[in-house]
Amino acid sequence: MGNVMSSKENEWLMKKRTNRPFVLAAVMLAMFMAAVEATIVATAMPAIVSEIGGFSKYSWIFSSYLLMNAVTVLIYGKLSDIFGRKPILIIGIIIFLIGSILCGLAQSMDMLIIYRFVQGLGAGAVMPIASTIIGDIYTKEERAKIQGYLSSVWGISAIIGPVLGGVLVEYISWRFVFWMNIPLGLLAIVSLVFFLHEKIEKKKVEIDYLGALFLFLTVSSLMIVLVEGGVAWAWTSLTTVFLLSVSVLFLILFIVQEQRAINPMMPFTIWKDRSIFIANATSFTTGIILMGISSFLPAFVQGVMEKSPMVAGFTLTTMSIGWPISSTIAGRLILSIGFRKTSVIGGLFLMFGGVVFFFLSSDDGPLMAMFGSFLIGVGMGFSTTSFIVLIQSAVQWSERGIATATNMFMRNLGSTVGAALLGGVLNSSLKNYLQKQGNDVEASLNAAHSLLNPHGNDSLSHQAREVLQEGLNIALHHVYIFVLAFAVVSFMLILFLPREKRE
């Protein structure tokens, strides 16, 4: 009873003493930093690969960031329930900024991958805790509407990010893509320090570090298999079997650890709620879809359609514009037609977007890519808004941090698996195509980054360019087959959400 009262008292004090408009602005600023990172790095990646090489490691730039993000998001969520939202969010932003500075200084693909690990380590705190703070200082009815404001961050970043990214890549340097995070992060920290107030009950706690370690080993070993399988080694090789066995072993150990831990990193009691279970499962599949578009669409537009980085960026812009528009509408629909019907609408748009990408070809031009991207964004806006409001309304303050983080974790895990799985599909498909053409596979893969050169691909012969473009076209089509498949799975999962009772 004492813990419940302290939770209610803390939530009441936060709403009473906190300057909500300024905190909302600080939260939106922190989320803007993460949102810009998502759009601008994807836009700059072709130029980065063109300068420092390493096309075969393309997906690792996203996988390394998302792996640390996925593993740490639950730890940050649990720590925020124990020590408060403000200190944990500030620490996360600081680590994120350190990683951003290092990424801008990278001289090789291997260095950049390592620095993206650092950046992901900090990013794990930003999105879930920012969303949790909103859940703390606003009521259920207010949260449904506020989600529209939060999602507008994606629309703003969608317009600014790709345009700024294209300008930086073409006229200055891709390194400033990472360094532009510094002023944004510092301003968010200052705002949180002065305007967010919490009263946290001091108590001795045990943090489930062992569970975090088991989860890290589970996800990382699986991700290595998905990235390198069919490329560095065969799917049926001993290495693949060994890593998959390691992943399964540590998954079992993780489940056992979470059941016996005093303060489990992922309390399974949360998953007993059917609505939360379906929302989290669907977030996993939509995370794969999101990664399939945001990571590989710029490569298609630049490498196959031969468009500039700025045009490639605009194809992602439409997704981030559709997201906040539908999120704003979803916030109102939730209060009138409920979570389930709002989520179903989102699932339909995800499938429509998947169909567009399934039929996308180099002859369609970037406008068709923009349209498909917009549909995916609309679907994400409807579904994610419904899930966040649903989950935060189903738990109390003392569990809201980990409940929100768990949903974010599932989407991040989906993105992590998606980057690895779809990156593996891309590399494997391209390798098979080049083998059928009788090309030197290793030399051709290393030369593939020339297709993504924003200043042209004159270093390639006409024949070599045509072969690589056709191979990249076929490989990316295979990626979009998977995107459509997961869109269908997402819609089917949403249909299992329980029907809401009328109050």
C-alpha positions as CSV (number, residue, x, y, z in Angstrom):
1,M,0.0,0.0,0.0
2,G,2.9,2.3,0.8
3,N,4.5,1.8,-2.6
4,V,1.1,2.6,-4.3
5,M,0.7,5.7,-2.3
6,S,4.2,6.9,-3.0
7,S,3.6,6.3,-6.7
8,K,0.4,8.3,-6.7
9,E,2.0,11.1,-4.6
10,N,5.0,11.3,-7.0
11,E,2.7,11.5,-10.1
12,W,0.6,14.2,-8.4
13,L,3.6,16.2,-7.4
14,M,5.0,16.0,-11.0
15,K,1.8,17.4,-12.4
16,K,1.5,20.1,-9.8
17,R,5.1,21.4,-9.6
18,T,6.3,20.7,-13.2
19,N,6.0,23.4,-15.8
20,R,4.2,21.2,-18.3
21,P,4.5,23.4,-21.5
22,F,8.3,23.7,-21.0
23,V,8.7,20.0,-20.2
24,L,6.7,19.1,-23.3
25,A,9.0,21.4,-25.3
26,A,12.1,19.7,-23.8
27,V,10.7,16.2,-24.5
28,M,9.9,17.2,-28.1
29,L,13.4,18.5,-28.5
30,A,14.9,15.3,-27.3
31,M,12.6,13.3,-29.5
32,F,13.4,15.6,-32.4
33,M,17.1,14.9,-31.9
34,A,16.4,11.1,-32.2
35,A,14.0,11.6,-35.1
36,V,16.4,13.7,-37.1
37,E,19.1,11.1,-36.5
38,A,16.9,8.4,-38.0
39,T,16.1,10.3,-41.2
40,I,19.4,12.2,-41.8
41,V,21.7,9.2,-41.3
42,A,19.7,7.0,-43.7
43,T,20.0,9.9,-46.2
44,A,23.7,10.3,-45.7
45,M,24.6,6.6,-45.6
46,P,25.2,6.2,-49.4
47,A,27.7,9.1,-49.2
48,I,29.3,7.7,-46.1
49,V,29.8,4.3,-47.8
50,S,31.0,6.0,-51.0
51,E,33.8,7.8,-49.0
52,I,35.0,5.2,-46.5
53,G,33.9,2.1,-48.4
54,G,32.6,-1.1,-46.8
55,F,29.3,-1.7,-48.7
56,S,29.1,-5.2,-47.4
57,K,28.9,-3.7,-43.9
58,Y,26.1,-1.3,-44.8
59,S,23.5,-2.8,-42.6
60,W,25.9,-2.9,-39.6
61,I,25.7,0.9,-39.3
62,F,22.0,0.5,-38.4
63,S,22.3,-2.9,-36.7
64,S,25.0,-1.8,-34.2
65,Y,23.0,1.3,-33.2
66,L,19.7,-0.6,-32.9
67,L,21.3,-3.5,-31.0
68,M,22.5,-1.3,-28.2
69,N,19.2,0.7,-28.3
70,A,17.1,-2.5,-28.1
71,V,19.2,-4.0,-25.2
72,T,19.4,-0.9,-23.1
73,V,15.9,0.5,-23.5
74,L,14.5,-1.9,-20.9
75,I,17.3,-1.1,-18.4
76,Y,16.6,2.6,-18.8
77,G,12.9,2.1,-18.4
78,K,13.4,0.1,-15.2
79,L,15.9,2.6,-13.8
80,S,13.5,5.5,-14.5
81,D,10.9,3.7,-12.3
82,I,13.5,3.5,-9.5
83,F,15.5,6.7,-9.8
84,G,13.1,9.0,-11.7
85,R,12.8,10.0,-15.3
86,K,14.9,13.1,-15.3
87,P,18.4,11.8,-14.3
88,I,18.1,8.8,-16.5
89,L,17.0,10.7,-19.6
90,I,19.8,13.3,-19.1
91,I,22.4,10.6,-18.8
92,G,21.1,8.9,-22.0
93,I,21.3,12.2,-23.9
94,I,24.9,12.8,-22.7
95,I,26.0,9.4,-23.9
96,F,24.1,9.9,-27.2
97,L,26.0,13.2,-27.8
98,I,29.4,11.6,-27.0
99,G,28.6,8.9,-29.6
100,S,27.5,11.5,-32.1
101,I,30.8,13.4,-31.7
102,L,32.8,10.1,-32.2
103,C,30.7,9.1,-35.3
104,G,31.6,12.4,-37.0
105,L,35.3,11.7,-36.4
106,A,35.2,8.1,-37.8
107,Q,37.8,7.3,-40.5
108,S,36.7,3.8,-41.4
109,M,33.5,1.7,-41.5
110,D,34.7,-0.4,-38.6
111,M,35.3,2.8,-36.5
112,L,31.9,4.1,-37.4
113,I,30.2,0.9,-36.4
114,I,31.9,0.9,-33.0
115,Y,30.9,4.6,-32.4
116,R,27.3,3.8,-33.5
117,F,27.3,1.3,-30.6
118,V,28.1,4.2,-28.2
119,Q,25.4,6.3,-29.8
120,G,22.8,3.5,-29.5
121,L,23.8,3.1,-25.9
122,G,22.5,6.6,-25.2
123,A,19.6,6.5,-27.6
124,G,18.0,3.7,-25.6
125,A,16.9,6.3,-23.0
126,V,15.6,9.0,-25.2
127,M,12.4,7.8,-26.9
128,P,10.9,5.5,-24.1
129,I,11.6,7.9,-21.2
130,A,10.4,10.9,-23.2
131,S,7.1,9.1,-23.8
132,T,6.9,8.0,-20.2
133,I,7.3,11.6,-19.0
134,I,4.3,12.5,-21.1
135,G,2.4,9.7,-19.5
136,D,3.3,11.0,-16.1
137,I,2.3,14.6,-16.5
138,Y,-0.8,14.2,-18.6
139,T,-4.1,12.3,-18.1
140,K,-5.3,9.6,-20.4
141,E,-7.6,12.0,-22.4
142,E,-4.8,14.5,-22.6
143,R,-2.2,11.9,-23.7
144,A,-4.4,10.9,-26.7
145,K,-4.2,14.5,-27.9
146,I,-0.6,15.2,-26.9
147,Q,0.5,12.2,-29.0
148,G,-0.3,14.4,-32.0
149,Y,2.2,17.0,-30.8
150,L,4.8,14.4,-30.2
151,S,4.3,12.9,-33.6
152,S,4.6,16.3,-35.2
153,V,8.2,16.1,-34.3
154,W,8.6,13.4,-36.9
155,G,6.9,15.6,-39.5
156,I,9.2,18.5,-38.8
157,S,12.3,16.3,-38.7
158,A,11.1,14.7,-41.9
159,I,11.2,18.0,-43.7
160,I,14.4,19.4,-42.1
161,G,16.4,16.2,-41.8
162,P,16.6,15.0,-45.5
163,V,16.9,18.5,-46.9
164,L,19.7,19.4,-44.4
165,G,21.3,16.0,-44.8
166,G,21.3,16.4,-48.6
167,V,22.9,19.9,-48.3
168,L,25.5,18.7,-45.8
169,V,26.4,15.7,-47.9
170,E,26.6,17.5,-51.2
171,Y,28.2,20.8,-50.1
172,I,30.0,20.3,-46.8
173,S,30.5,16.9,-45.2
174,W,28.5,13.9,-44.0
175,R,30.3,14.3,-40.6
176,F,28.1,17.3,-39.7
177,V,25.1,14.9,-39.9
178,F,26.2,13.6,-36.5
179,W,27.6,16.8,-35.1
180,M,24.3,18.7,-35.5
181,N,22.9,16.7,-32.5
182,I,25.1,18.6,-30.1
183,P,23.2,21.9,-29.7
184,L,19.9,20.0,-29.7
185,G,20.9,17.7,-26.9
186,L,22.4,20.4,-24.7
187,L,19.2,22.6,-25.0
188,A,17.0,19.6,-24.0
189,I,19.2,18.9,-21.0
190,V,19.0,22.5,-19.8
191,S,15.2,22.5,-20.1
192,L,14.8,19.2,-18.2
193,V,17.0,20.4,-15.4
194,F,15.0,23.6,-14.8
195,F,11.4,22.6,-15.5
196,L,10.9,18.9,-14.7
197,H,10.4,18.2,-10.9
198,E,10.1,14.8,-9.3
199,K,10.0,13.4,-5.8
200,I,11.4,9.9,-5.7
201,E,11.2,7.6,-2.7
202,K,14.8,6.5,-1.8
203,K,15.1,2.8,-1.4
204,K,17.6,0.0,-1.9
205,V,17.0,-1.8,-5.2
206,E,18.6,-4.6,-7.1
207,I,19.1,-4.1,-10.8
208,D,18.8,-7.0,-13.2
209,Y,22.1,-6.7,-14.9
210,L,22.4,-10.5,-15.5
211,G,19.1,-10.4,-17.4
212,A,20.4,-7.5,-19.5
213,L,23.5,-9.5,-20.3
214,F,21.5,-12.6,-21.3
215,L,19.3,-10.5,-23.5
216,F,22.3,-8.8,-25.2
217,L,23.9,-12.2,-26.0
218,T,20.6,-13.6,-27.3
219,V,19.9,-10.7,-29.7
220,S,23.5,-10.1,-30.8
221,S,24.2,-13.7,-31.7
222,L,21.0,-13.9,-33.7
223,M,21.8,-10.6,-35.4
224,I,25.2,-11.8,-36.5
225,V,23.6,-14.9,-38.1
226,L,21.0,-12.8,-39.9
227,V,23.6,-10.3,-41.3
228,E,26.4,-12.8,-42.3
229,G,24.3,-15.9,-43.1
230,G,24.4,-16.7,-46.8
231,V,27.2,-14.2,-47.3
232,A,30.2,-14.9,-45.0
233,W,29.1,-18.4,-44.4
234,A,26.4,-20.8,-45.5
235,W,23.0,-21.0,-43.7
236,T,23.7,-24.6,-43.0
237,S,27.3,-24.2,-41.8
238,L,28.5,-25.1,-38.3
239,T,29.1,-21.4,-37.5
240,T,25.4,-20.6,-38.2
241,V,24.2,-23.6,-36.2
242,F,26.5,-22.7,-33.3
243,L,25.4,-19.0,-33.1
244,L,21.7,-20.0,-33.3
245,S,22.2,-22.5,-30.5
246,V,23.9,-19.8,-28.4
247,S,21.0,-17.4,-29.1
248,V,18.4,-20.1,-28.0
249,L,20.5,-21.0,-24.9
250,F,20.7,-17.4,-23.7
251,L,17.0,-16.8,-24.4
252,I,16.2,-19.7,-22.1
253,L,18.6,-18.3,-19.5
254,F,17.0,-14.9,-19.8
255,I,13.5,-16.2,-19.3
256,V,14.6,-18.2,-16.2
257,Q,16.5,-15.1,-14.8
258,E,13.4,-12.9,-15.3
259,Q,11.2,-15.3,-13.4
260,R,13.5,-15.4,-10.4
261,A,14.8,-11.8,-10.3
262,I,13.6,-9.5,-7.5
263,N,13.3,-6.6,-9.9
264,P,13.2,-8.2,-13.4
265,M,14.3,-6.1,-16.3
266,M,11.2,-7.3,-18.2
267,P,8.4,-8.3,-15.7
268,F,6.3,-11.0,-17.5
269,T,3.3,-9.9,-15.5
270,I,2.9,-7.0,-17.9
271,W,2.6,-9.5,-20.8
272,K,-0.4,-11.2,-19.2
273,D,-2.7,-8.4,-20.4
274,R,-3.9,-9.5,-23.8
275,S,-4.0,-6.0,-25.2
276,I,-0.4,-5.3,-24.1
277,F,0.8,-8.6,-25.5
278,I,-0.7,-8.0,-28.9
279,A,0.5,-4.4,-29.0
280,N,4.1,-5.5,-28.2
281,A,4.0,-8.4,-30.7
282,T,2.7,-6.0,-33.4
283,S,5.4,-3.4,-32.5
284,F,8.0,-6.1,-33.3
285,T,6.7,-6.7,-36.8
286,T,6.2,-3.0,-37.5
287,G,9.8,-2.4,-36.4
288,I,10.9,-4.7,-39.2
289,I,8.8,-2.8,-41.7
290,L,10.1,0.5,-40.5
291,M,13.7,-0.6,-40.9
292,G,13.0,-2.1,-44.4
293,I,11.9,1.3,-45.7
294,S,14.1,3.8,-43.8
295,S,17.4,1.9,-44.2
296,F,17.1,0.6,-47.8
297,L,14.9,3.0,-49.7
298,P,17.7,5.7,-50.1
299,A,19.9,3.0,-51.6
300,F,17.2,2.1,-54.1
301,V,16.5,5.7,-55.1
302,Q,20.2,6.6,-55.5
303,G,21.6,3.3,-56.7
304,V,18.8,2.1,-59.0
305,M,16.9,5.2,-59.9
306,E,20.1,7.3,-60.0
307,K,18.7,10.2,-58.1
308,S,20.5,12.6,-55.7
309,P,20.8,12.2,-51.9
310,M,18.3,15.0,-51.5
311,V,15.7,13.2,-53.6
312,A,16.3,10.0,-51.7
313,G,15.8,11.9,-48.5
314,F,12.4,13.2,-49.7
315,T,11.2,9.7,-50.2
316,L,11.6,9.2,-46.5
317,T,10.2,12.6,-45.7
318,T,6.7,11.5,-46.9
319,M,6.7,8.7,-44.3
320,S,7.5,11.0,-41.5
321,I,4.8,13.5,-42.7
322,G,2.2,10.8,-42.9
323,W,3.1,9.6,-39.4
324,P,2.2,12.8,-37.4
325,I,-0.9,13.5,-39.5
326,S,-2.3,10.0,-38.8
327,S,-1.1,10.2,-35.1
328,T,-3.1,13.4,-34.6
329,I,-6.2,11.9,-36.1
330,A,-5.6,8.7,-34.1
331,G,-5.5,10.6,-30.8
332,R,-9.1,11.7,-31.5
333,L,-10.3,8.4,-32.9
334,I,-9.1,6.5,-29.8
335,L,-11.6,8.5,-27.6
336,S,-14.5,7.9,-30.0
337,I,-14.0,4.5,-31.6
338,G,-11.4,2.9,-29.3
339,F,-7.9,1.4,-29.5
340,R,-8.8,-1.7,-31.6
341,K,-10.6,0.0,-34.5
342,T,-7.9,2.8,-34.7
343,S,-5.2,0.1,-34.8
344,V,-7.0,-1.8,-37.5
345,I,-7.0,1.3,-39.7
346,G,-3.2,1.5,-39.2
347,G,-2.8,-2.1,-40.1
348,L,-4.7,-1.6,-43.4
349,F,-2.4,1.4,-44.4
350,L,0.7,-0.7,-43.6
351,M,-0.5,-3.4,-46.0
352,F,-1.3,-0.8,-48.7
353,G,2.2,0.6,-48.4
354,G,3.7,-2.8,-48.6
355,V,1.8,-3.5,-51.8
356,V,3.2,-0.3,-53.3
357,F,6.8,-1.3,-52.5
358,F,6.2,-4.8,-53.7
359,F,5.4,-3.5,-57.2
360,L,8.0,-0.6,-57.1
361,S,10.5,-0.6,-60.0
362,S,13.1,1.7,-61.4
363,D,10.7,2.8,-64.1
364,D,8.2,4.2,-61.6
365,G,10.3,7.1,-60.4
366,P,10.7,8.6,-56.9
367,L,7.1,9.8,-56.7
368,M,5.8,6.2,-56.4
369,A,8.4,5.6,-53.7
370,M,7.2,8.7,-51.9
371,F,3.6,7.5,-52.0
372,G,4.4,4.1,-50.6
373,S,6.5,5.7,-47.9
374,F,3.6,8.0,-47.0
375,L,1.2,5.0,-46.6
376,I,3.7,3.3,-44.3
377,G,4.0,6.4,-42.2
378,V,0.2,6.7,-41.9
379,G,0.0,3.1,-40.8
380,M,2.7,3.6,-38.2
381,G,1.0,6.8,-36.9
382,F,-2.3,5.0,-36.3
383,S,-0.9,1.9,-34.7
384,T,1.9,3.3,-32.5
385,T,-0.3,6.1,-31.0
386,S,-2.9,3.5,-30.1
387,F,-0.4,1.2,-28.6
388,I,1.3,3.8,-26.4
389,V,-1.9,5.3,-25.0
390,L,-3.3,1.8,-24.4
391,I,-0.3,0.6,-22.5
392,Q,0.2,3.7,-20.4
393,S,-3.5,3.6,-19.4
394,A,-3.2,-0.1,-18.3
395,V,-0.5,0.3,-15.7
396,Q,0.3,2.6,-12.7
397,W,3.2,5.0,-12.3
398,S,5.6,2.5,-10.8
399,E,5.3,0.3,-13.9
400,R,4.7,2.9,-16.5
401,G,8.4,3.3,-17.3
402,I,9.1,-0.3,-17.9
403,A,5.8,-0.9,-19.7
404,T,6.5,1.9,-22.1
405,A,10.1,0.8,-22.5
406,T,8.9,-2.8,-23.2
407,N,6.8,-1.6,-26.1
408,M,9.7,0.5,-27.4
409,F,12.0,-2.5,-26.9
410,M,9.8,-4.7,-29.1
411,R,9.8,-2.1,-31.9
412,N,13.5,-1.6,-31.5
413,L,14.1,-5.3,-31.4
414,G,12.0,-5.6,-34.6
415,S,14.2,-2.9,-36.2
416,T,17.3,-4.6,-35.1
417,V,16.2,-8.0,-36.5
418,G,14.9,-6.2,-39.5
419,A,18.2,-4.4,-40.2
420,A,20.1,-7.7,-39.9
421,L,17.5,-9.9,-41.6
422,L,16.8,-7.6,-44.5
423,G,20.5,-6.7,-44.8
424,G,21.2,-10.4,-45.1
425,V,18.6,-10.7,-47.7
426,L,20.1,-7.8,-49.7
427,N,23.7,-9.1,-49.5
428,S,22.7,-12.7,-50.2
429,S,20.4,-11.8,-53.2
430,L,23.1,-9.5,-54.7
431,K,25.8,-12.1,-54.2
432,N,23.6,-14.8,-55.9
433,Y,22.9,-12.5,-58.9
434,L,26.5,-11.6,-59.4
435,Q,27.5,-15.3,-59.3
436,K,24.9,-16.1,-62.0
437,Q,26.4,-13.3,-64.1
438,G,29.9,-14.8,-63.8
439,N,31.3,-11.7,-61.9
440,D,34.0,-11.6,-59.3
441,V,31.6,-11.4,-56.3
442,E,34.0,-9.9,-53.8
443,A,35.2,-7.3,-56.2
444,S,31.7,-6.4,-57.4
445,L,30.4,-6.1,-53.8
446,N,33.3,-3.8,-53.0
447,A,32.6,-1.7,-56.1
448,A,28.8,-1.5,-55.3
449,H,29.3,1.6,-53.2
450,S,30.2,3.5,-56.4
451,L,26.5,3.4,-57.3
452,L,25.8,5.4,-54.2
453,N,28.3,8.1,-54.9
454,P,26.4,11.5,-54.9
455,H,28.9,12.9,-57.3
456,G,28.3,10.3,-59.9
457,N,29.6,6.8,-60.6
458,D,32.0,7.5,-63.4
459,S,34.5,5.1,-61.8
460,L,32.4,2.2,-63.1
461,S,32.3,1.0,-66.7
462,H,28.9,1.1,-68.4
463,Q,28.5,-2.7,-68.4
464,A,29.6,-3.0,-64.7
465,R,27.2,-0.2,-63.7
466,E,24.3,-1.9,-65.5
467,V,25.1,-5.3,-63.9
468,L,25.3,-3.8,-60.4
469,Q,22.2,-1.7,-60.8
470,E,20.2,-4.7,-61.9
471,G,21.6,-6.8,-59.1
472,L,20.7,-4.1,-56.5
473,N,17.3,-3.7,-58.0
474,I,16.5,-7.5,-57.7
475,A,18.0,-7.6,-54.2
476,L,16.0,-4.7,-52.9
477,H,12.8,-6.2,-54.5
478,H,13.4,-9.3,-52.3
479,V,13.7,-6.9,-49.3
480,Y,10.3,-5.4,-50.1
481,I,8.7,-8.8,-50.4
482,F,9.6,-9.3,-46.8
483,V,8.2,-5.8,-46.0
484,L,4.8,-6.8,-47.5
485,A,4.8,-10.1,-45.7
486,F,5.4,-8.5,-42.3
487,A,2.7,-5.9,-43.0
488,V,0.2,-8.7,-43.5
489,V,1.4,-10.3,-40.3
490,S,1.0,-7.0,-38.4
491,F,-2.6,-6.6,-39.6
492,M,-3.5,-10.2,-38.6
493,L,-2.0,-9.6,-35.1
494,I,-4.1,-6.4,-34.7
495,L,-7.2,-8.3,-35.4
496,F,-6.6,-10.3,-32.2
497,L,-6.8,-7.2,-30.0
498,P,-9.8,-7.6,-27.7
499,R,-12.9,-5.7,-28.4
500,E,-13.4,-2.9,-25.8
501,K,-16.3,-2.7,-23.5
502,R,-18.4,0.4,-23.6
503,E,-18.3,2.3,-20.3
